Amino acid sequence: MNRRDFIKTMTLATGAVSFGVPSLLRGQNLNSRLNIAMIGAGGIASMAYGSCYGENIVALCDIDARRLLQHARSFPALQLEKAAQFADFRVMLDRMDKQIDGVCINTPDHTHFAATLASMQAGKHVCTQKPLTHNIWQARTLRLAARKYPVVTNMANQGHTFAGIRQMKECLEAGILGQVSEIYCGDSTNPNWQGPYFRRPKALPFPPEPVPKGVDWDLWAGPVPDSSYSNYLHPLSWRTYYKYGGGLIADLFCHVADGAVWGLDLYEPTVIECVDRRMGNLPEVCPDSSLIRWDFPARGNQVPCKLYWIDGTLNGGQRIKVPPEWNWQSKDADGRVSRIEPPNIGSFFFGDKSTASLDIRSDNFKLCDMQKHRQLKATGFPAQKYPRIKGGPHSEWIAAIKKGAACGSRFEYSARLTEVALLGVLAQHYGGRIEWDAAHMKITNRPELNEYLTEPTRSGWEYGKDLWT
């Protein structure tokens, strides 16, 4: 029995959810350098590299050999050219088992789960880009994995380490906004069909194209069956297609709605409805615009709450609802007063005492009434209950490994945030109303949609089924 087979046969450690880190990780030397590997070495990996100064980058893995050293000149101190290079993360984990402490996963959404769980099974700490997974079953499975494997986990949604989201939660708990019954959030500016991240073809399937030299397309496809190469997919615009991404909701919900989900405990909606969407002629491509609503029941002493996601205003969709008391202004050098327009990407909280906003990454907390905000600032914000973090999610993750601590967006939280996002993706993709039984992970009013809570997986890419036994 090899190492991976042995790990897969270990029994699942059930019981109460722990928000800490197993004792065997505590007391590590804070001055020791970690050996870190990258799965996905180009593109968004630059976010991880920027937090790794002082650590050792020992391995780079990318299906595109042209991108392995894409960021080498930007981070010369990391000496990326000295790291071992791989195309297949499974080979990397096998060959460099004892040389790797932690892994950063910087791949497209459809391979997040396999790369993350394989790393956890190998005993490696993991920091994975958002959204954590590509389907709801995968999100639930990573929660189980986080309880079983004694590793430090984090999802790289930057805003969860920022001061604004923590100040918002402290204000919510202090009753500054009163009871919040509605939140409107989203991105009015996207999807932008003229930009690099969203590209809509004239027809599907994609026309045949030769695979560029240096690209291992079989590894890029990973668990997804029947994937042919297209420049519409690699390197950037894969998120346009439900087969590999989840449109704008999968791209930004874990940033924009982080403050709402964490601040108000919005984890288990009972209804998710696609109220409006403007679709093109390709159902497997994300729409021009959409309006999605999640209905959450009362939670403890909090009243029922509706969360709205709005996107594609520039494509003819609705605008994000802004509280009427928004009155922020600025003065120029000559004393002329002008209105500060509300953000077109972010979230607005409607409370029965006050309204507030957060920006694209759930930061920059503001009461929508400028005078009320200034008065609150003058009298003093609530005491800091949630510690402020230095650096972003990768810095937090590295510090947590060394201290034997837990990260704010650890999988027990971020998997739940991702699940809420992916329920919205389901409603957007298939339209209409979804009635959700969170306890049993089941859609009750449209049972034909339950098959989409997970996905067909190619042979050799199955992970996580053993965690449910």
C-alpha positions in Angstrom: 0.0 0.0 0.0 1.5 3.4 -1.0 1.3 6.5 1.0 -1.7 8.0 -0.8 -3.7 4.8 -0.6 -2.9 4.5 3.1 -4.0 8.1 3.8 -7.3 7.5 1.9 -8.2 4.5 4.0 -7.8 6.5 7.3 -11.1 6.8 9.2 -12.9 10.1 9.3 -12.5 12.0 12.6 -16.1 13.1 13.3 -17.4 15.1 16.2 -17.8 18.8 17.0 -16.3 21.3 14.6 -13.0 22.7 15.9 -12.0 26.3 15.0 -8.5 25.8 16.3 -5.5 23.8 15.1 -4.6 20.3 16.3 -2.1 20.3 19.1 0.6 18.6 17.1 1.0 21.8 15.1 1.5 24.1 18.1 4.9 25.4 19.2 6.6 25.5 15.9 9.7 27.7 15.6 8.5 31.1 14.5 11.8 31.9 12.9 11.9 28.7 10.7 11.5 29.0 7.0 8.6 27.1 5.4 9.1 25.1 2.2 6.2 26.2 0.0 5.0 24.7 -3.4 2.8 26.4 -6.0 0.1 24.6 -7.9 -0.4 27.1 -10.7 2.7 29.2 -11.0 1.6 32.1 -13.2 -1.2 34.6 -13.2 -2.9 35.0 -9.8 0.1 33.1 -8.2 1.7 36.5 -7.9 -0.6 37.2 -5.0 0.9 34.2 -3.1 4.5 35.1 -4.1 4.2 38.5 -2.6 3.6 37.0 0.9 6.4 34.4 0.7 9.5 36.6 1.2 11.4 34.9 4.0 10.1 31.5 3.0 11.5 28.9 0.5 9.7 28.3 -2.7 10.8 24.7 -3.4 8.5 23.6 -6.2 6.5 25.1 -9.0 3.7 23.2 -10.8 1.9 24.4 -13.9 0.3 22.7 -16.9 1.8 25.5 -19.0 5.6 25.4 -19.1 5.6 28.9 -20.4 4.1 30.2 -17.2 6.3 28.4 -14.7 8.7 31.4 -14.3 6.3 34.1 -15.4 6.8 36.0 -12.1 10.5 35.3 -11.6 11.6 38.8 -12.4 9.0 40.4 -10.2 10.2 38.4 -7.2 13.9 38.0 -7.6 14.6 37.3 -3.9 12.5 34.1 -4.1 14.8 32.6 -6.7 12.0 30.9 -8.4 14.3 29.6 -11.1 15.9 27.3 -8.5 12.6 25.6 -7.6 11.8 22.1 -8.9 9.4 22.2 -11.8 6.4 20.0 -12.5 3.3 19.8 -14.8 1.3 17.3 -12.6 0.7 18.2 -8.9 0.2 14.6 -8.1 3.7 13.8 -9.3 5.1 16.8 -7.3 3.4 15.7 -4.1 4.8 12.2 -4.5 8.3 13.1 -5.4 8.8 16.0 -3.0 6.7 14.6 -0.1 9.2 15.4 2.7 10.4 18.7 1.2 7.1 20.5 1.2 5.3 22.1 4.2 2.6 24.0 2.5 0.9 24.4 -0.9 -0.7 27.4 -2.5 -3.4 26.4 -5.1 -3.7 29.0 -7.8 -5.5 27.1 -10.6 -8.9 27.6 -12.3 -11.9 26.7 -10.2 -12.5 23.2 -11.7 -9.2 21.9 -10.3 -9.3 23.6 -6.9 -10.8 20.7 -5.1 -8.6 17.9 -6.5 -5.4 19.9 -5.9 -6.4 21.0 -2.4 -7.6 17.6 -1.1 -4.6 15.8 -2.6 -2.3 18.3 -0.8 -4.2 17.8 2.5 -4.0 14.1 2.2 -0.3 14.4 1.8 -0.2 16.3 5.1 0.5 19.8 3.6 -1.0 23.1 4.8 -3.1 24.6 2.1 -4.1 28.1 0.9 -6.5 28.0 -2.0 -7.9 30.7 -4.3 -11.5 31.6 -4.2 -14.1 30.2 -4.7 -12.9 27.2 -2.7 -14.6 24.6 -4.9 -16.5 24.2 -8.2 -19.6 22.4 -6.7 -21.4 22.1 -3.5 -20.5 18.5 -2.7 -16.8 19.5 -3.0 -17.3 22.3 -0.5 -19.0 20.0 2.0 -16.2 17.5 1.5 -13.4 20.0 2.2 -15.2 20.8 5.5 -14.9 17.1 6.4 -11.3 17.1 5.2 -10.4 20.1 7.4 -11.7 18.2 10.4 -9.7 15.1 9.6 -6.3 16.3 8.5 -4.2 18.3 10.9 -3.2 21.1 8.6 -3.8 24.8 8.5 -6.3 25.9 5.8 -7.2 29.2 4.3 -9.1 30.6 1.3 -7.4 33.6 -0.4 -10.3 36.1 -0.2 -8.2 39.1 0.7 -10.9 41.2 2.3 -11.4 38.7 5.1 -8.0 39.9 6.5 -8.9 43.6 6.1 -10.0 45.9 8.9 -13.3 47.0 7.3 -15.0 43.6 7.5 -14.0 43.2 11.1 -15.2 46.7 11.9 -18.5 45.9 10.2 -19.1 42.8 12.2 -18.3 44.6 15.4 -20.8 47.3 14.5 -23.4 44.7 13.6 -23.0 42.9 16.9 -23.1 46.3 18.8 -26.5 47.0 17.2 -25.3 50.1 15.3 -27.4 49.1 12.2 -30.2 47.5 14.2 -31.9 44.5 12.6 -30.7 44.0 9.0 -33.4 42.5 6.8 -31.9 43.2 3.3 -28.5 43.4 1.7 -27.9 44.3 -1.9 -24.6 43.5 -3.4 -22.9 42.8 -6.7 -20.9 44.3 -9.6 -22.6 46.7 -12.0 -19.6 46.8 -14.3 -19.2 43.1 -15.3 -19.3 40.7 -17.1 -17.4 42.9 -19.5 -17.4 41.1 -22.8 -14.6 43.3 -24.1 -12.2 42.5 -21.3 -9.8 39.6 -20.8 -11.8 37.6 -18.2 -15.1 37.1 -20.0 -15.3 36.1 -23.7 -18.4 34.7 -25.4 -17.9 32.6 -28.5 -20.4 32.5 -31.4 -21.1 28.8 -30.8 -20.2 25.8 -28.7 -18.4 23.4 -28.8 -15.3 25.3 -29.5 -13.8 24.9 -33.0 -10.7 22.6 -33.1 -7.4 24.3 -32.2 -3.9 22.9 -31.9 -2.7 22.7 -28.3 0.2 25.2 -27.9 3.7 23.8 -27.3 4.4 23.5 -23.6 0.7 23.1 -22.5 -0.5 19.8 -21.1 -4.2 20.1 -21.9 -5.1 16.8 -20.4 -3.8 18.1 -17.0 -5.6 21.4 -17.5 -8.9 19.6 -18.0 -8.2 17.5 -14.9 -11.4 16.1 -13.5 -13.7 17.5 -16.3 -14.6 15.0 -19.1 -14.6 15.9 -22.8 -12.6 19.1 -22.7 -11.0 20.2 -25.9 -8.4 23.0 -26.0 -9.5 26.5 -26.8 -7.9 29.9 -26.4 -11.3 30.9 -25.0 -10.4 28.8 -21.9 -6.7 29.3 -21.4 -5.2 31.3 -19.8 -8.0 33.6 -18.5 -11.5 33.5 -19.7 -12.4 29.9 -18.5 -14.6 31.5 -15.8 -17.2 32.5 -18.5 -18.2 28.8 -18.8 -20.2 26.9 -16.1 -18.2 23.8 -16.9 -15.0 25.3 -15.5 -16.1 28.4 -13.5 -19.3 30.0 -12.4 -19.4 33.3 -14.1 -19.2 36.5 -12.1 -20.9 35.1 -9.0 -18.1 32.5 -8.6 -15.5 35.1 -9.4 -16.6 37.8 -6.9 -19.2 36.7 -4.4 -16.6 35.4 -2.0 -15.2 39.0 -2.0 -18.3 41.2 -2.2 -20.6 39.2 0.0 -18.0 38.0 2.6 -19.1 40.8 4.9 -22.7 39.9 4.7 -22.3 36.2 5.1 -19.8 36.4 8.0 -21.3 39.5 9.6 -24.9 38.2 9.8 -24.4 34.4 9.9 -25.9 33.9 6.4 -25.0 30.2 5.9 -28.2 28.2 5.2 -30.7 29.8 2.9 -34.1 28.2 2.5 -34.8 29.7 -1.0 -32.5 30.8 -3.8 -34.2 32.4 -6.8 -33.1 33.8 -10.1 -35.4 36.8 -10.2 -34.1 38.1 -13.5 -31.4 37.3 -16.1 -30.4 38.3 -19.6 -29.1 35.2 -21.3 -27.3 35.0 -24.6 -27.9 32.0 -27.0 -25.5 29.7 -25.2 -26.9 28.3 -21.9 -23.5 27.1 -20.8 -22.2 30.6 -20.9 -22.8 33.0 -18.0 -25.5 35.7 -18.7 -25.2 39.3 -19.6 -26.8 40.2 -16.3 -28.7 38.6 -13.4 -30.5 39.3 -10.2 -30.4 36.5 -7.6 -32.0 36.4 -4.2 -31.2 34.2 -1.2 -33.8 34.0 1.6 -32.4 33.3 5.1 -34.6 32.4 8.1 -34.2 34.0 11.5 -30.9 33.2 13.2 -30.8 33.4 17.0 -31.9 37.0 17.7 -31.6 38.1 14.1 -34.6 38.6 11.9 -35.0 36.9 8.5 -32.8 38.4 5.8 -32.8 38.6 2.1 -29.5 38.8 0.2 -29.6 40.1 -3.4 -26.8 39.8 -6.0 -27.0 42.1 -9.0 -24.6 42.1 -12.0 -24.4 43.3 -15.6 -25.9 46.8 -15.2 -23.8 48.0 -18.1 -25.3 45.1 -20.2 -28.9 46.2 -19.5 -29.4 44.6 -16.1 -30.8 46.3 -13.0 -28.8 48.6 -10.8 -27.7 47.7 -7.3 -30.1 49.3 -4.8 -28.5 52.1 -2.8 -30.0 53.4 0.5 -31.7 56.7 -0.1 -29.7 58.4 2.7 -26.4 58.0 0.9 -25.1 61.6 1.1 -21.3 61.4 1.0 -19.6 64.5 -0.2 -16.1 65.9 -0.8 -14.6 69.4 -1.1 -12.0 70.5 -3.5 -9.2 73.0 -2.8 -11.6 75.9 -3.6 -14.2 74.7 -1.1 -16.7 73.5 -3.8 -18.8 70.5 -2.6 -19.5 67.6 -4.9 -21.3 64.3 -4.3 -19.3 61.1 -3.9 -21.1 58.5 -5.9 -21.8 55.2 -4.1 -19.6 52.3 -5.2 -20.8 50.3 -8.2 -19.2 47.2 -6.9 -19.8 46.3 -3.2 -22.6 45.7 -0.7 -25.3 47.8 1.0 -26.8 46.8 4.3 -30.3 47.9 5.1 -30.9 48.0 8.9 -33.8 49.5 10.8 -31.4 52.0 12.6 -28.8 52.7 10.0 -27.6 51.6 6.6 -24.0 50.9 5.7 -21.7 49.9 2.8 -18.6 47.8 2.1 -16.5 47.8 -1.0 -15.6 45.1 -3.5 -13.5 43.2 -0.9 -15.8 43.8 2.0 -13.6 46.6 3.3 -13.9 50.3 3.8 -16.9 50.2 6.1 -19.1 53.3 6.0 -22.5 54.3 7.3 -24.4 55.6 4.3 -25.3 58.9 6.0 -22.0 60.8 6.2 -23.0 62.8 9.3 -23.9 59.6 11.2 -20.6 58.0 10.2 -18.6 61.0 11.4 -20.6 61.1 14.6 -19.9 57.4 15.2 -16.2 58.0 14.5 -16.1 60.9 16.9 -17.8 59.1 19.7 -15.8 55.9 19.0 -16.4 52.7 17.1 -17.2 49.6 19.1 -14.2 48.0 20.8 -12.1 45.8 18.6 -13.4 42.3 19.2 -11.8 40.7 16.1 -8.0 41.1 15.9 -6.6 43.0 12.9 -4.4 41.1 10.6 -1.1 42.2 9.1 -0.8 41.3 5.4 -3.2 39.4 3.2 -4.5 35.8 3.4 -1.2 34.1 2.5 0.7 36.1 5.1 -2.0 35.1 7.6 -1.7 31.5 6.6 2.1 31.5 6.9 1.9 33.1 10.4 -0.8 30.6 11.5 1.3 27.6 10.4 4.2 28.9 12.5 2.1 29.8 15.5 -0.2 26.8 15.4 -3.2 29.1 15.0 -6.2 29.2 12.7 -7.0 31.5 9.8 -10.1 33.6 9.5 -11.1 32.1 6.2 -10.3 28.6 7.2 -12.3 25.9 5.4 -14.9 25.5 8.1 -15.9 29.1 7.2 -14.9 29.5 3.6 -16.5 26.3 2.4 -19.8 27.6 3.8 -19.3 30.9 2.1 -18.5 29.1 -1.1 -21.6 26.9 -0.8 -23.8 30.0 -0.6 -22.1 31.4 -3.7 -22.5 28.2 -5.6 -26.2 28.0 -4.8 -26.5 31.3 -6.5 -24.6 30.0 -9.5 -27.1 27.1 -9.7 -30.1 29.4 -9.7 -28.5 31.7 -12.3 -27.6 28.7 -14.5 -30.9 26.9 -14.4 -33.2 29.8 -13.6 -36.3 29.9 -11.4 -36.7 29.1 -7.7 -34.7 26.6 -5.7 -35.9 25.4 -2.3 -32.9 24.2 -0.3 -32.7 21.7 2.6 -29.2 22.5 3.9 -29.2 19.8 6.6 -29.7 17.1 4.0 -27.9 18.9 1.1 -30.9 18.5 -1.1 -33.1 20.6 -3.5 -36.6 19.8 -2.5 -38.8 21.4 -5.2 -36.8 20.5 -8.3 -35.1 17.1 -7.5 -33.8 16.9 -11.1 -31.3 19.6 -10.1 -29.7 17.6 -7.3 -27.4 15.8 -9.8 -25.7 19.2 -10.3 -24.7 19.4 -6.6 -21.7 17.3 -7.8 -20.3 16.6 -11.2 -19.1 13.8 -13.4 -15.4 13.1 -12.7 -12.9 11.5 -15.0 -11.2 8.3 -13.9 -8.1 9.0 -11.9 -9.4 12.3 -10.5 -11.8 11.1 -7.9 -11.2 12.5 -4.4 -13.0 12.7 -1.2 -15.7 9.9 -1.3 -13.9 8.1 1.5 -14.5 11.1 3.8 -18.3 10.4 3.8 -18.0 6.8 5.0 
